Amino acid sequence: MTHRPWPVPIRPWAIRMRWCDLLFAHWTVDAAVLRRLIPEGLELDLFDDRAYVGAVPFRMERVTPRLVPAISLDAGQELAVRAARRFFHLPYFDAKFEIRNVAECVEYSAVRTHRGALGATFKASYRPVGMPYRSAAGSLDTWLTERYCLYSADSAGRVYRGEIDHETWPLQRANGQVRVNTLGEWLGIEMQGQPQTLHFAKSLDVHAWLVERI
């Protein structure tokens, strides 16, 4: 048994990538608000009877399908959005990103530009603090960051599960300032003020599998 809560899928992974300069920013929210957004048949995951919602800004590098050498996707964001919506049933949206690294600080800005979608903006500055560490099993740090699957639903309400795999996160504490955050407004989720928890991770290689209907 590894650090994963369940075994890696037997079938081959579909995509490999590297995630860089991640900020895990989390707010406690009303569980009842989240419950109405969760597809039927799924349970809302809580920690000590509290619900959390997160914003996780990061960069993706070396995004490639299986058996294909690493290539740049600098011009492929719109294609990635269409693929995520079509094949993963995920609410991905076109957006304009501006990401700058100044010394150890990351300046991150994302503004939704998707035609016909409600607007959303996230702007923050953040940097790591202290040495990297591996979170302890059963801790809030692990519960917030060590996630190895996602769930999504299509327009007919059919539910899908997608798997990812990676080593445990090399977490660091983070200092940050969220200047603008309207990510939750279109869903009725309150994410006002500064987040209750902040974690940073410099980079990690990730493998992802195509979603399967459950």
C-alpha positions as CSV (number, residue, x, y, z in Angstrom):
1,M,0.0,0.0,0.0
2,T,1.3,3.4,-0.9
3,H,0.4,6.9,0.3
4,R,-2.7,6.7,-1.9
5,P,-6.0,5.8,-0.2
6,W,-6.8,3.3,-2.9
7,P,-4.7,1.5,-5.6
8,V,-3.6,3.1,-8.9
9,P,-6.0,2.2,-11.7
10,I,-5.0,-0.9,-13.7
11,R,-5.7,0.7,-17.1
12,P,-3.1,2.9,-18.6
13,W,-3.0,6.6,-17.8
14,A,-3.9,9.0,-20.5
15,I,-2.1,12.3,-19.9
16,R,1.1,13.3,-18.0
17,M,1.9,16.8,-16.9
18,R,3.8,18.9,-14.3
19,W,2.0,21.3,-12.0
20,C,4.0,24.3,-10.8
21,D,3.8,27.1,-8.2
22,L,0.6,25.9,-6.7
23,L,-1.3,27.7,-4.0
24,F,-3.9,25.8,-2.0
25,A,-6.2,28.4,-0.6
26,H,-9.2,27.2,1.3
27,W,-12.3,28.8,2.9
28,T,-14.8,27.2,5.3
29,V,-18.3,27.4,3.8
30,D,-21.9,26.5,4.5
31,A,-22.2,22.7,3.8
32,A,-25.9,23.1,2.8
33,V,-24.8,25.4,-0.1
34,L,-22.4,22.9,-1.4
35,R,-24.8,20.0,-1.0
36,R,-27.2,21.4,-3.6
37,L,-24.3,21.6,-6.1
38,I,-23.3,17.9,-5.7
39,P,-24.8,15.3,-8.1
40,E,-27.2,12.8,-6.7
41,G,-25.6,9.7,-5.4
42,L,-22.5,11.4,-4.1
43,E,-21.8,12.4,-0.5
44,L,-20.4,15.7,0.6
45,D,-16.9,15.2,2.1
46,L,-16.4,17.0,5.4
47,F,-13.5,17.4,7.9
48,D,-14.5,17.6,11.5
49,D,-18.0,18.4,10.3
50,R,-16.7,21.4,8.3
51,A,-17.0,22.0,4.6
52,Y,-14.2,23.6,2.7
53,V,-13.9,25.1,-0.8
54,G,-10.6,25.9,-2.5
55,A,-9.0,28.0,-5.1
56,V,-5.8,26.4,-6.5
57,P,-3.9,28.6,-8.9
58,F,-1.0,27.0,-10.7
59,R,0.8,26.6,-14.0
60,M,0.9,23.4,-16.1
61,E,4.0,22.3,-18.0
62,R,4.9,19.3,-20.2
63,V,1.2,18.4,-20.8
64,T,1.2,15.4,-23.2
65,P,-0.9,12.4,-24.1
66,R,0.5,8.9,-23.4
67,L,3.3,7.8,-25.8
68,V,3.8,11.4,-27.1
69,P,7.0,13.4,-26.3
70,A,6.5,16.5,-24.2
71,I,5.4,19.5,-26.3
72,S,4.5,23.1,-25.5
73,L,0.8,24.0,-25.1
74,D,1.3,27.7,-25.0
75,A,-1.2,28.3,-27.8
76,G,-3.5,25.5,-26.9
77,Q,-5.5,26.8,-23.9
78,E,-8.8,27.0,-25.9
79,L,-8.4,23.5,-27.1
80,A,-7.7,22.3,-23.5
81,V,-10.9,24.0,-22.3
82,R,-13.0,22.3,-25.1
83,A,-11.4,18.9,-24.4
84,A,-12.1,19.2,-20.6
85,R,-15.7,20.1,-21.3
86,R,-16.3,17.5,-23.9
87,F,-14.4,14.5,-22.6
88,F,-14.2,15.1,-18.8
89,H,-17.6,16.9,-18.4
90,L,-15.8,19.6,-16.3
91,P,-17.0,23.2,-16.1
92,Y,-13.8,24.6,-17.7
93,F,-14.0,28.2,-19.1
94,D,-11.9,30.4,-21.3
95,A,-10.0,32.9,-19.3
96,K,-7.1,35.4,-19.6
97,F,-4.2,34.6,-17.3
98,E,-1.3,36.7,-16.2
99,I,1.3,34.9,-14.1
100,R,4.6,36.5,-13.0
101,N,7.4,35.2,-10.7
102,V,9.1,38.0,-8.9
103,A,11.9,36.5,-6.7
104,E,10.0,33.9,-4.7
105,C,6.6,35.6,-5.1
106,V,4.0,34.6,-7.6
107,E,1.7,37.3,-9.0
108,Y,-1.4,35.5,-10.4
109,S,-4.4,36.9,-12.2
110,A,-7.2,35.0,-14.0
111,V,-10.2,36.7,-15.6
112,R,-13.0,34.6,-17.2
113,T,-13.7,35.5,-20.8
114,H,-15.9,32.6,-21.8
115,R,-18.7,33.7,-24.1
116,G,-22.1,33.4,-22.4
117,A,-20.7,32.5,-19.0
118,L,-21.0,34.6,-15.8
119,G,-17.9,36.5,-15.0
120,A,-15.3,35.4,-12.4
121,T,-12.0,36.8,-11.4
122,F,-9.2,35.7,-9.1
123,K,-6.1,37.8,-8.4
124,A,-3.6,36.9,-5.7
125,S,0.1,37.2,-4.6
126,Y,1.7,34.4,-2.7
127,R,5.0,32.9,-1.7
128,P,6.3,29.9,0.2
129,V,7.5,30.1,3.8
130,G,9.8,27.7,5.5
131,M,11.0,24.3,4.4
132,P,9.0,21.7,2.4
133,Y,7.3,19.0,4.4
134,R,5.1,16.0,3.9
135,S,1.7,16.2,5.5
136,A,0.7,13.7,8.2
137,A,-1.9,11.1,7.6
138,G,-5.3,12.2,9.0
139,S,-4.3,15.8,9.2
140,L,-6.2,18.7,7.7
141,D,-3.2,19.4,5.5
142,T,-3.5,16.0,4.0
143,W,-7.3,16.1,3.7
144,L,-7.1,19.5,1.8
145,T,-4.3,18.6,-0.6
146,E,-4.0,14.9,-1.2
147,R,-6.8,14.3,-3.6
148,Y,-6.6,11.5,-6.2
149,C,-9.9,11.7,-8.0
150,L,-12.5,14.1,-9.3
151,Y,-16.2,13.7,-9.9
152,S,-18.2,15.4,-12.7
153,A,-21.6,15.1,-14.2
154,D,-22.9,15.6,-17.8
155,S,-26.0,17.5,-18.8
156,A,-28.1,14.3,-18.4
157,G,-27.0,14.0,-14.7
158,R,-24.8,10.9,-15.4
159,V,-21.8,10.9,-12.9
160,Y,-18.2,10.3,-13.9
161,R,-15.0,9.7,-11.9
162,G,-11.5,10.6,-13.0
163,E,-8.3,9.4,-11.4
164,I,-4.9,11.1,-11.0
165,D,-1.6,9.9,-9.4
166,H,1.4,11.6,-8.0
167,E,3.8,11.5,-5.1
168,T,2.8,13.2,-1.9
169,W,2.9,17.0,-2.1
170,P,6.1,18.7,-1.0
171,L,4.1,21.3,0.9
172,Q,5.3,24.6,2.4
173,R,3.4,27.1,4.5
174,A,2.5,30.2,2.4
175,N,2.0,33.9,2.9
176,G,-0.4,35.4,0.5
177,Q,-2.9,38.1,-0.3
178,V,-6.1,37.5,-2.3
179,R,-6.9,40.8,-3.8
180,V,-9.9,39.8,-5.9
181,N,-12.0,36.7,-5.7
182,T,-15.4,36.2,-7.4
183,L,-14.9,32.5,-8.2
184,G,-17.8,31.4,-6.1
185,E,-20.3,34.0,-6.8
186,W,-21.8,32.4,-9.9
187,L,-22.5,29.3,-7.8
188,G,-23.7,31.1,-4.7
189,I,-20.7,30.2,-2.6
190,E,-19.3,32.7,-0.2
191,M,-15.5,33.0,-0.5
192,Q,-15.0,36.5,0.9
193,G,-12.0,37.8,2.8
194,Q,-8.7,36.0,3.1
195,P,-8.6,32.1,3.1
196,Q,-8.4,30.2,6.4
197,T,-5.5,28.1,5.2
198,L,-2.7,28.6,2.7
199,H,-0.3,26.0,1.4
200,F,2.3,26.2,-1.4
201,A,3.9,23.4,-3.6
202,K,6.7,24.2,-6.0
203,S,6.1,21.4,-8.5
204,L,5.0,17.8,-9.0
205,D,4.6,15.4,-11.9
206,V,1.1,14.1,-12.3
207,H,-0.5,11.3,-14.4
208,A,-4.3,11.5,-15.2
209,W,-6.7,8.9,-16.5
210,L,-9.8,9.4,-18.6
211,V,-13.1,9.6,-16.7
212,E,-15.3,6.6,-16.3
213,R,-19.0,6.6,-15.7
214,I,-20.0,5.3,-12.3
